[in-house]
Amino acid sequence: MYTDDELDDLIAKRGILKGLNSTLGITAISMVAVFILYTILLGDTASAQFLGLKSWIEQTLGWYYIAVMMGAFLVCMYLMLSKAGTIRLGQDTDRPEFSNFAWFSMLFGCGTGAGMLFFSMSEPLIHFASGWSGGNPFLTAEVKAAVASFFQAKETALAAGLLPGDEGFPVPNDLVAEAAAGGLKLTIFHWGTVAWGMYGIVGLSLAYFAFRRGLPLSIRSALYPLFGNRIYGPLGHTVDILAVLGTIFGIATTLGLGVEQIGSGLVSLGILAEKSQTVTVVSILVVTGIATFSATTGVAKGIKILSELNTWICIVILGYFLMASNANYLIASTITALGEYVSEAVQMSLWTARSPDERTWQGGWTIFYWGWWIAWAPFVGMFIARISRGRTIREFVLGVMLVPSMVALIWFGIIGSAGIYEGIYRADMEIYNTAVNNWDYAGTLYKAFEVLTPGAAATIAKIAALIVVVVFFVTSADSGTLVLGRLLAFGRRPPTQQRIIWGILLGVITIIILLIGGKEALKALQAASIAGALPFTFVLIVMVLGLLKSISSENSERIQDEEKVREIVAEEIRDLS
């Protein structure tokens, strides 16, 4: 805790923070405005520069991203298993504000929900069968050849009028089954414990210093043990602005993926003839408008209600696939993928590309994901911290890392296995071709509904999926608007007009990147996300050091004036409500 002198200094800082808010906000918004003008004026050149920077990172710093992600995961596990796990994120008498169900729902609604839906069926299929840049590096050449040979034989048999079960129709061997498990295993790795470890370490740092130590709920607060009061000067400004920029690029990437899936859903339902730039712009404007309005209602109302709604719809979607496809295969495949992931998780987490093809593949998948998680870490970490007051460190890490990983396992295991099963055992090749040959990530799920249950059931399923996409889209932008406001208000509740400004800017930036990127729009968003994550990794390392230093001295410090600590934390909580 704090000595009397430290507490008096902390209280005095509250007055200083109010004077810094406007300066920092103007600086951050000015930098965003410069970025917008730069991308508008340079157009294709700006897009090419983003992609060039992404390529350079992939070729030279892939190992660094892997090390940072693994380091965050290990620190979280250490804190969970050590004596520090009993420390409460708040005063010792504090208890969680939200129920476990509401807590988990908000974790997904504002964490990875939109991406999980976007890649739910396409990614497992691509890692199972695609040969892009050598394909899944964790499958042997023999296994890849067996998969390619099987699908060539299947296409030939279908062209000849044969159906599954007919004499001469190809039957998958053990190598094809191994590839199916490998595709799921790799997908689960990208969305599992290592990914959530990044969110966990940032969220834990922010919650600890805000609710346990009485500092503002701001990125700079995690640096206090190392830099002291200097966090209130240029150093702290730089840290928070880096967090703002990383958050903007991370959210823009998610909004871009969400718009793609909304467009695909509207086309699949026959509402639109085709996706277009007009649809993209209108979708972003409408959804960010809803999100900005929702952000003004606070976490306990807008985000909580929407997140819980989406959780129930997602459970219904999982039930749909269990009934419409082969439930025995889906469950068995999921359990097999879990076993393989557990046995090979360390190898996969530390694998680093060596050849040009491997670097291209890893850059397009793993490094993209790691950059995305890092870019999102300030935003998701602050949001997780906001909803986690009163939980112990052990409870926090278990909830943020292990539970979401199990949900990701079930989600991708069930839906991904359904796509793989249809590709292997059924006569229809539409789902397989949509994902593997056409690389239509957004359209694969809707195509699966058409194939599995043609007619009214497919329409209902599509509408449910479209609702989930829109709500995930809204909650991501909603929480992003709140967090961006808090970053520039030192953890305090930002004014309504500031939240509206950030909501508008998020929509504008996403539209600009999508429009200047043309056919390469999503790649441009990926590039911006990876590039925006790089500066924040240096902040992250310092945050971890500050957290470990502070926790290590937890038991050696005395509470000189516990009432002052309570007053400071109570003031922070009122501002966060």
C-alpha positions in Angstrom: 0.0 0.0 0.0 1.1 3.6 0.6 2.8 5.6 3.3 1.2 8.8 4.4 3.5 10.9 2.2 2.8 8.8 -0.8 -1.0 9.0 -0.2 -0.9 12.8 0.2 1.1 13.0 -3.1 -1.4 10.7 -4.8 -4.3 12.8 -3.7 -2.6 16.0 -4.9 -2.1 14.4 -8.3 -5.9 14.3 -8.8 -5.9 18.0 -9.3 -2.9 17.8 -11.8 -4.7 15.1 -13.8 -7.6 17.3 -14.5 -5.3 19.8 -16.1 -3.6 17.1 -18.2 -6.8 15.6 -19.7 -7.4 18.3 -22.3 -3.7 18.5 -23.4 -3.4 14.7 -23.8 -6.8 14.5 -25.6 -5.9 17.2 -28.1 -2.6 15.6 -28.8 -4.1 12.1 -29.4 -6.9 13.5 -31.6 -4.4 15.6 -33.6 -2.2 12.5 -34.2 -5.3 10.6 -35.4 -6.3 13.5 -37.7 -2.7 13.5 -39.2 -3.1 9.7 -39.9 -6.4 10.2 -41.6 -5.1 13.1 -43.8 -2.0 11.0 -44.6 -4.0 8.0 -45.8 -6.4 10.1 -47.7 -3.8 12.1 -49.5 -1.5 9.2 -50.3 -4.1 6.6 -51.0 -2.6 3.5 -52.6 0.9 4.6 -51.5 -0.2 4.6 -47.9 -1.7 1.2 -48.2 1.5 -0.1 -49.8 3.5 1.3 -47.0 1.3 -0.4 -44.4 1.8 -3.7 -46.2 5.5 -3.1 -46.6 5.9 -2.5 -42.9 3.9 -5.6 -42.1 6.2 -7.6 -44.4 9.3 -6.2 -42.8 8.0 -7.2 -39.3 7.1 -10.7 -40.5 10.6 -11.2 -42.0 12.6 -9.7 -39.1 10.6 -9.6 -35.9 8.3 -12.6 -36.0 10.5 -14.2 -33.2 10.0 -11.1 -31.1 6.2 -11.2 -31.2 6.3 -14.9 -30.3 8.6 -14.2 -27.3 6.4 -11.3 -26.1 3.3 -13.4 -26.2 4.9 -16.4 -24.5 6.4 -14.2 -21.9 3.0 -12.6 -21.0 1.5 -16.1 -20.8 4.2 -17.4 -18.4 4.0 -14.4 -16.1 0.2 -14.9 -15.8 0.7 -18.5 -15.0 3.4 -17.7 -12.4 1.2 -15.2 -10.6 -1.8 -17.5 -10.6 0.1 -20.4 -9.1 2.2 -18.4 -6.6 1.2 -16.9 -3.3 0.3 -13.7 -5.2 -2.8 -15.5 -6.5 -4.6 -14.8 -3.2 -4.2 -11.0 -3.6 -7.5 -9.3 -4.3 -7.9 -6.7 -7.1 -9.2 -4.1 -4.7 -9.4 -3.8 -1.0 -9.6 -7.1 1.0 -13.3 -6.6 1.6 -14.2 -6.0 -2.0 -16.2 -8.6 -4.0 -17.0 -8.9 -7.7 -19.4 -6.4 -9.2 -20.7 -8.8 -11.9 -21.9 -12.4 -11.8 -19.6 -15.0 -13.5 -22.0 -15.4 -16.4 -22.2 -11.7 -17.0 -18.4 -11.5 -16.6 -17.7 -14.3 -19.1 -20.2 -12.9 -21.5 -18.6 -9.4 -21.5 -15.1 -11.0 -21.9 -16.2 -12.5 -25.2 -18.5 -9.8 -26.4 -15.8 -7.2 -26.2 -12.7 -9.4 -26.5 -12.6 -11.9 -29.5 -16.3 -12.6 -30.2 -16.4 -10.9 -33.7 -13.2 -12.7 -34.8 -14.3 -16.0 -33.5 -17.5 -15.9 -35.5 -15.6 -14.7 -38.6 -13.1 -17.5 -38.6 -15.3 -20.1 -36.9 -15.5 -22.5 -39.9 -13.1 -21.2 -42.4 -9.9 -21.3 -40.4 -10.0 -25.0 -39.4 -10.8 -25.9 -43.0 -7.9 -23.8 -44.4 -5.4 -25.3 -41.9 -6.8 -28.7 -42.7 -6.6 -28.5 -46.5 -5.0 -25.4 -47.9 -1.5 -25.4 -49.4 -1.0 -21.7 -49.4 2.8 -21.0 -48.7 3.3 -24.6 -47.8 0.2 -24.9 -45.7 -0.1 -25.8 -42.0 3.6 -26.2 -40.9 2.6 -28.6 -38.1 1.5 -31.3 -40.7 4.0 -33.5 -42.4 4.5 -33.5 -46.2 3.0 -37.0 -46.3 -0.2 -35.9 -44.5 -0.6 -32.9 -46.8 -0.2 -35.1 -49.9 -2.8 -37.5 -48.6 -5.3 -34.7 -48.1 -4.7 -33.3 -51.6 -4.9 -36.7 -53.1 -8.2 -37.4 -51.3 -9.9 -34.3 -52.5 -8.7 -34.8 -56.1 -10.2 -38.3 -56.0 -13.4 -37.0 -54.4 -13.9 -34.3 -57.1 -13.3 -36.9 -59.8 -15.8 -39.3 -58.2 -18.5 -36.6 -57.9 -18.0 -35.6 -61.5 -18.6 -39.2 -62.5 -21.9 -39.2 -60.6 -20.8 -41.2 -57.6 -21.9 -40.5 -54.1 -20.5 -41.4 -50.6 -21.0 -45.1 -50.0 -20.9 -46.0 -53.7 -18.2 -48.4 -54.9 -15.2 -46.3 -56.1 -16.0 -43.3 -53.9 -12.8 -42.4 -52.0 -12.7 -43.1 -48.3 -10.5 -40.9 -46.0 -7.5 -42.7 -44.4 -5.8 -42.1 -41.1 -3.6 -39.4 -42.6 -6.6 -37.4 -43.6 -8.0 -37.8 -40.1 -4.7 -36.6 -38.8 -4.9 -33.5 -40.9 -8.4 -32.8 -39.7 -7.2 -32.9 -36.1 -4.2 -30.7 -37.0 -6.4 -28.0 -38.5 -8.5 -27.8 -35.4 -5.4 -27.9 -33.1 -3.8 -25.0 -34.9 -7.0 -22.9 -34.8 -7.4 -23.5 -31.1 -3.7 -22.5 -30.6 -4.4 -19.1 -32.2 -7.4 -18.5 -30.0 -6.4 -20.2 -26.8 -4.4 -19.6 -23.6 -1.4 -17.8 -25.2 -3.6 -15.3 -26.9 -5.7 -14.6 -23.7 -2.5 -14.4 -21.7 -1.8 -11.0 -23.4 -5.2 -9.7 -22.4 -4.7 -11.2 -19.0 -1.4 -9.5 -18.1 -2.5 -6.0 -19.2 -5.9 -6.3 -17.5 -4.2 -7.7 -14.3 -1.8 -4.8 -14.2 -4.4 -2.2 -14.7 -6.9 -3.7 -12.2 -4.1 -4.2 -9.6 -2.8 -0.6 -9.7 -6.3 1.0 -10.0 -8.2 -1.0 -7.4 -5.5 -2.2 -5.1 -3.1 0.7 -5.2 -5.5 3.6 -5.8 -3.9 4.9 -9.0 -6.0 6.0 -12.0 -7.2 3.2 -14.3 -4.7 4.2 -17.0 -1.9 2.4 -18.8 0.7 4.8 -17.3 -0.3 3.7 -13.8 1.4 0.3 -14.3 4.7 2.2 -14.7 4.5 3.9 -11.3 6.7 1.4 -9.4 9.6 2.0 -11.9 9.2 5.7 -12.7 7.2 7.2 -9.9 5.7 10.6 -10.5 7.3 10.9 -13.9 4.3 9.0 -15.2 2.4 12.3 -15.0 4.7 13.9 -17.5 5.8 13.3 -21.1 6.7 9.7 -20.4 3.1 8.9 -19.3 1.6 10.9 -22.2 3.7 8.8 -24.7 2.6 5.6 -23.1 -1.1 6.4 -23.2 -0.9 7.7 -26.7 0.8 4.5 -27.9 -2.0 2.6 -26.2 -4.6 4.8 -28.0 -3.0 4.2 -31.5 -2.7 0.5 -30.9 -6.3 0.3 -29.8 -7.5 2.2 -32.8 -5.8 -0.1 -35.3 -6.9 -3.2 -33.4 -10.5 -2.1 -33.3 -10.4 -1.0 -37.0 -9.3 -4.5 -37.9 -12.2 -6.1 -36.0 -14.7 -3.6 -37.5 -13.3 -4.5 -41.0 -13.9 -8.2 -40.4 -17.3 -7.5 -39.0 -18.4 -5.5 -42.0 -17.2 -8.3 -44.3 -19.4 -10.7 -42.5 -22.4 -8.4 -42.3 -22.2 -7.9 -46.1 -21.9 -11.6 -46.7 -24.9 -12.3 -44.5 -27.1 -9.7 -46.3 -26.0 -11.2 -49.7 -26.7 -14.8 -48.4 -30.2 -13.7 -47.3 -30.9 -12.2 -50.7 -31.3 -8.7 -49.2 -28.3 -7.5 -51.3 -27.2 -8.6 -54.8 -23.5 -8.2 -53.9 -21.2 -6.5 -51.4 -20.1 -3.0 -52.3 -18.3 0.0 -50.9 -21.6 1.6 -50.2 -22.7 -1.3 -48.1 -19.4 -1.2 -46.2 -19.7 2.5 -45.4 -23.3 2.3 -44.4 -22.7 -0.7 -42.2 -19.8 1.0 -40.4 -21.8 4.2 -39.9 -24.9 2.5 -38.6 -23.1 0.1 -36.2 -20.7 2.7 -34.8 -23.6 5.0 -34.4 -25.4 2.4 -32.3 -22.2 1.6 -30.4 -21.6 5.2 -29.6 -25.1 5.6 -28.2 -24.7 2.4 -26.2 -21.4 3.7 -24.8 -23.2 6.6 -23.2 -25.3 4.2 -21.1 -22.3 2.6 -19.3 -21.0 -0.9 -18.9 -23.7 -2.2 -16.5 -26.4 -1.5 -19.0 -25.6 -1.5 -22.7 -22.5 -3.8 -23.0 -23.7 -6.2 -20.3 -27.1 -6.7 -21.7 -25.9 -7.1 -25.3 -23.1 -9.5 -24.3 -25.4 -11.8 -22.4 -27.8 -11.8 -25.3 -25.1 -12.8 -27.7 -23.9 -15.6 -25.4 -27.3 -17.3 -25.5 -27.5 -16.9 -29.2 -24.1 -18.5 -29.6 -25.1 -21.4 -27.4 -28.1 -21.9 -29.8 -25.8 -21.8 -32.8 -23.6 -24.5 -31.3 -26.7 -26.6 -30.6 -27.8 -26.1 -34.2 -24.5 -27.6 -35.6 -24.7 -30.6 -33.1 -28.2 -31.4 -34.5 -27.7 -30.6 -38.2 -24.3 -32.3 -38.6 -22.9 -35.6 -37.1 -22.8 -34.9 -33.3 -20.6 -37.9 -32.5 -18.0 -36.9 -35.0 -18.0 -33.2 -33.8 -17.6 -34.2 -30.1 -15.0 -36.8 -30.8 -13.0 -34.5 -33.1 -13.1 -31.7 -30.4 -11.8 -34.0 -27.7 -9.0 -35.3 -30.0 -8.0 -31.7 -30.9 -7.8 -30.8 -27.2 -5.5 -33.8 -26.5 -3.2 -32.9 -29.3 -3.1 -29.2 -28.4 -2.3 -30.0 -24.7 0.5 -32.3 -25.8 2.0 -30.0 -28.3 1.2 -26.5 -27.0 4.8 -25.6 -26.0 6.2 -26.6 -29.3 3.6 -24.6 -31.2 4.0 -21.6 -29.0 7.8 -21.4 -29.6 7.8 -22.5 -33.2 9.5 -19.8 -35.4 9.6 -19.8 -39.2 12.9 -20.3 -40.9 12.3 -20.5 -44.6 10.7 -17.8 -46.8 7.5 -19.9 -47.3 7.3 -20.5 -43.5 7.8 -16.8 -42.8 5.0 -15.9 -45.2 2.7 -18.4 -43.7 3.5 -17.5 -40.1 3.2 -13.8 -40.9 -0.2 -14.3 -42.5 -1.6 -16.3 -39.6 0.2 -16.5 -36.3 2.0 -13.1 -36.4 -1.1 -11.4 -37.6 -3.0 -12.9 -34.6 -0.3 -12.0 -32.1 -0.1 -8.4 -33.5 -3.9 -8.2 -33.3 -3.9 -9.4 -29.7 -1.2 -7.0 -28.7 -2.9 -4.1 -30.5 -6.1 -5.0 -28.7 -4.4 -5.5 -25.3 -4.7 -1.9 -24.0 -8.4 -1.7 -25.0 -9.4 -5.2 -23.9 -7.1 -5.2 -20.9 -8.6 -2.0 -19.6 -12.1 -3.2 -20.2 -11.4 -6.5 -18.4 -9.9 -4.6 -15.5 -13.0 -2.4 -15.3 -15.3 -5.4 -14.9 -13.0 -7.5 -12.6 -12.7 -5.4 -9.4 -13.0 -7.6 -6.3 -11.7 -10.8 -7.8 -8.4 -12.4 -6.7 -5.5 -12.6 -9.0 -5.9 -16.4 -9.2 -9.6 -16.1 -10.0 -8.9 -13.4 -12.5 -6.2 -15.4 -14.4 -8.3 -18.6 -14.4 -11.3 -16.6 -15.7 -9.5 -14.6 -18.3 -7.2 -17.3 -19.7 -8.4 -20.8 -19.1 -12.2 -20.4 -19.3 -12.2 -18.4 -22.6 -9.7 -21.0 -24.0 -12.1 -23.8 -23.2 -15.0 -21.9 -24.8 -12.8 -21.3 -27.9 -12.1 -25.0 -28.0 -15.8 -25.9 -27.9 -16.7 -23.1 -30.4 -14.1 -24.0 -33.1 -14.2 -27.7 -32.2 -17.9 -28.0 -32.9 -18.3 -25.5 -35.9 -14.9 -26.2 -37.4 -15.5 -30.0 -37.2 -18.8 -29.6 -38.9 -17.2 -28.0 -41.9 -14.4 -30.6 -42.0 -17.0 -33.4 -41.7 -19.0 -32.1 -44.6 -15.9 -31.8 -46.7 -14.7 -35.3 -46.0 -17.9 -37.4 -45.7 -20.7 -35.7 -47.6 -21.2 -35.3 -51.4 -21.5 -31.5 -51.3 -18.1 -29.6 -51.8 -19.6 -26.1 -51.5 -18.4 -25.4 -47.9 -14.9 -26.7 -48.7 -14.6 -24.7 -51.9 -15.9 -21.5 -50.2 -13.2 -21.6 -47.5 -10.3 -23.4 -49.2 -10.5 -22.5 -52.8 -12.3 -19.1 -52.7 -10.8 -18.0 -49.3 -14.2 -16.5 -48.5 -13.9 -16.4 -44.7 -17.0 -14.4 -44.1 -19.2 -16.4 -46.5 -18.2 -19.9 -45.3 -20.5 -20.0 -42.3 -23.5 -18.8 -44.2 -22.8 -21.4 -46.9 -22.8 -24.1 -44.2 -26.3 -23.1 -43.1 -27.5 -23.5 -46.7 -25.9 -26.9 -47.1 -26.8 -28.4 -43.7 -30.5 -27.3 -43.5 -31.8 -25.9 -46.8 -35.0 -23.8 -46.6 -36.5 -21.9 -43.7 -34.1 -23.4 -41.1 -31.1 -22.0 -43.0 -32.7 -18.6 -43.1 -33.4 -18.6 -39.4 -29.8 -19.7 -38.7 -28.4 -17.0 -41.0 -30.5 -14.3 -39.3 -29.2 -15.5 -35.9 -25.6 -15.4 -37.0 -26.1 -12.0 -38.5 -27.5 -10.7 -35.2 -24.5 -12.2 -33.4 -22.1 -10.4 -35.8 -23.9 -7.1 -35.4 -24.0 -7.3 -31.6 -20.3 -8.4 -31.4 -19.6 -5.5 -33.8 -21.5 -3.1 -31.6 -20.0 -4.3 -28.3 -16.5 -4.1 -29.6 -16.9 -0.6 -30.9 -18.9 0.3 -27.8 -16.3 -0.8 -25.3 -13.5 0.6 -27.5 -15.2 4.0 -27.4 -15.4 3.9 -23.6 -11.9 2.7 -23.2 -10.4 5.3 -25.6 -12.2 8.0 -23.5 -10.9 6.5 -20.3 -7.3 6.3 -21.6 -7.4 10.1 -22.2 -9.2 10.8 -18.9 -6.7 8.8 -16.8 -9.2 6.1 -16.0 -12.0 8.4 -15.1 -15.4 8.3 -16.8 -15.0 10.5 -19.9 -17.5 13.2 -20.8 -20.3 12.2 -23.2 -19.0 14.4 -26.0 -15.6 12.8 -25.8 -17.1 9.3 -26.2 -19.1 10.5 -29.2 -15.9 12.0 -30.8 -14.1 8.7 -30.3 -17.0 6.7 -31.7 -17.1 8.8 -34.8 -13.3 8.6 -35.2 -13.3 4.8 -35.0 -15.8 4.6 -37.8 -14.0 7.1 -40.0 -10.7 5.5 -39.6 -12.1 2.0 -40.4 -13.9 3.4 -43.5 -10.7 5.2 -44.7 -8.5 2.1 -44.4 -11.1 -0.2 -46.1 -11.6 2.3 -49.0 -8.0 3.0 -49.7 -7.1 -0.6 -49.5 -9.4 -1.6 -52.3 -9.2 -5.4 -52.9 -6.3 -5.5 -50.3 -8.5 -3.8 -47.7 -8.4 -6.6 -45.1 -4.7 -7.0 -45.7 -4.2 -3.3 -45.1 -6.1 -3.6 -41.8 -4.0 -6.5 -40.8 -0.8 -4.6 -41.6 -2.0 -1.6 -39.6 -2.8 -3.8 -36.6 0.6 -5.5 -36.6 2.4 -2.2 -37.1 0.4 -0.5 -34.4 1.2 -3.3 -31.9 5.0 -3.0 -32.2 5.5 0.2 -30.1 3.2 -1.1 -27.4 5.3 -4.2 -26.8 8.0 -2.1 -25.2 5.4 -0.5 -22.9 4.1 -4.0 -22.1 7.6 -5.2 -21.0 7.9 -2.3 -18.6 4.3 -2.9 -17.3 5.2 -6.5 -16.4 8.4 -5.4 -14.6 6.4 -2.8 -12.6 3.7 -5.3 -11.7 6.2 -7.9 -10.5 8.1 -5.4 -8.5 5.0 -4.0 -6.8 3.5 -7.5 -6.0 6.8 -8.7 -4.6 6.8 -5.8 -2.1 3.1 -6.3 -1.2 3.7 -8.1 2.0 6.5 -5.9 3.2 4.6 -2.6 3.0 2.4 -1.3 5.8 -1.0 0.4 5.4 -0.3 3.7 7.1 -3.8 5.2 6.5 -6.2 2.6 5.1 -9.1 5.1 5.2 -7.3 7.3 2.7 -6.8 4.4 0.4 -10.5 3.6 0.6 -11.4 7.2 -0.2 -9.2 7.2 -3.3 -10.4 3.9 -4.6 -14.0 4.8 -3.9 -13.6 8.0 -6.0 -12.2 6.0 -8.9 -15.1 3.5 -8.7 -17.6 6.3 -8.8 -16.0 7.7 -11.9 -16.0 4.3 -13.5 -19.7 3.6 -12.9 
